[in-house]
Amino acid sequence: MLLNKINEVRAEVKRWRAEGLKVGLVPTMGALHEGHLSLIKRAKAECDKVVVSVFVNPIQFGPSEDFDKYPRTLEADTTLCDNESVDIVFAPNANEMYGGGRLSNDTLTYVCPPYFFVDKLCGKSRVGHFDGVCTVVMKLFNIVQPDFAYFGQKDAQQVIIIKKMVKDLNIPIEIIQCPIVREESGLALSSRNKYLSEQGKKDALVLNKILNNIKSCYKKGVTDIESLKETAYSFLTEKHELEYLEIYNCNDLEEQKEANDESIALIACRVDGVRLIDNIYFKEV
Ligand code: AMP
């Protein structure tokens, strides 16, 4: 069922709750692919009812980012959700979510995650991004009031920040983190892969190669973080504009001097002008 209005979703979920049903939420920005579908399938397997939100959230995009050209494919998304027997596709417009006013933190209440978690990785170049993410996720949590909410490890910093928000604000929702789905080539699926040329798709494999190489060096006994990071440079060419490559603790994004089984390597790199991110846990979780 496709719903656009907050009150309609609330009313439907209220009926489910009255029957004691377990509700799962999968927040997305649409342009659904197998990565999203893995979250949806897991939610369907673990919950009685599943809501998938499809909302390209304006307040998590910076002024020079791709909000206008972000792919919007609601019809195809709805068909994919129907095929998975999703109970509600919630696709509000910005007016429904935020009212007609100006979208800024002078006029709207924002949920802002702590500086320590945002002043690094994607948060460093995407100033305000995680304020926008936490604000919309908090709103979706309040609208749907799910028992479980599903997020991908693909956006590792995001899921760590959401878990922190849930803990700090005592939100009674369990966050389920799902593994990264990749193409056979190793490229992590992303709605932004649509912007890549055929050659760009090949060049983009470098992200995964760098991460796998770092992990295999760690497995062979290299633990010095700088030495591990340096192994990346032999893979990079003029086609790759590296934004960051970091190795942190996977639970709290603390810096480490020596890698261990709690380490995660995270990379952001532009290929063909498209900003891509990927990450790898040193020990699979
Ligand atoms: P997005 O539509 O990009 O906001 O993503 C919605 C959810 O899908 C987020 O929790 C993402 O982490 C997750 N996701 C996106 N791509 C993948 C992927 N390749 N594998 C697993 N989860 C993914």
Boltz pocket constraint, residues with backbone or C-beta under 6 A from the ligand:
constraints:
  - pocket:
      binder: B
      contacts: [[A, 27], [A, 28], [A, 29], [A, 30], [A, 34], [A, 35], [A, 36], [A, 38], [A, 39], [A, 150], [A, 151], [A, 152], [A, 153], [A, 154], [A, 155], [A, 178], [A, 179], [A, 180], [A, 181], [A, 182], [A, 188], [A, 189], [A, 190], [A, 191]]
      max_distance: 6.0
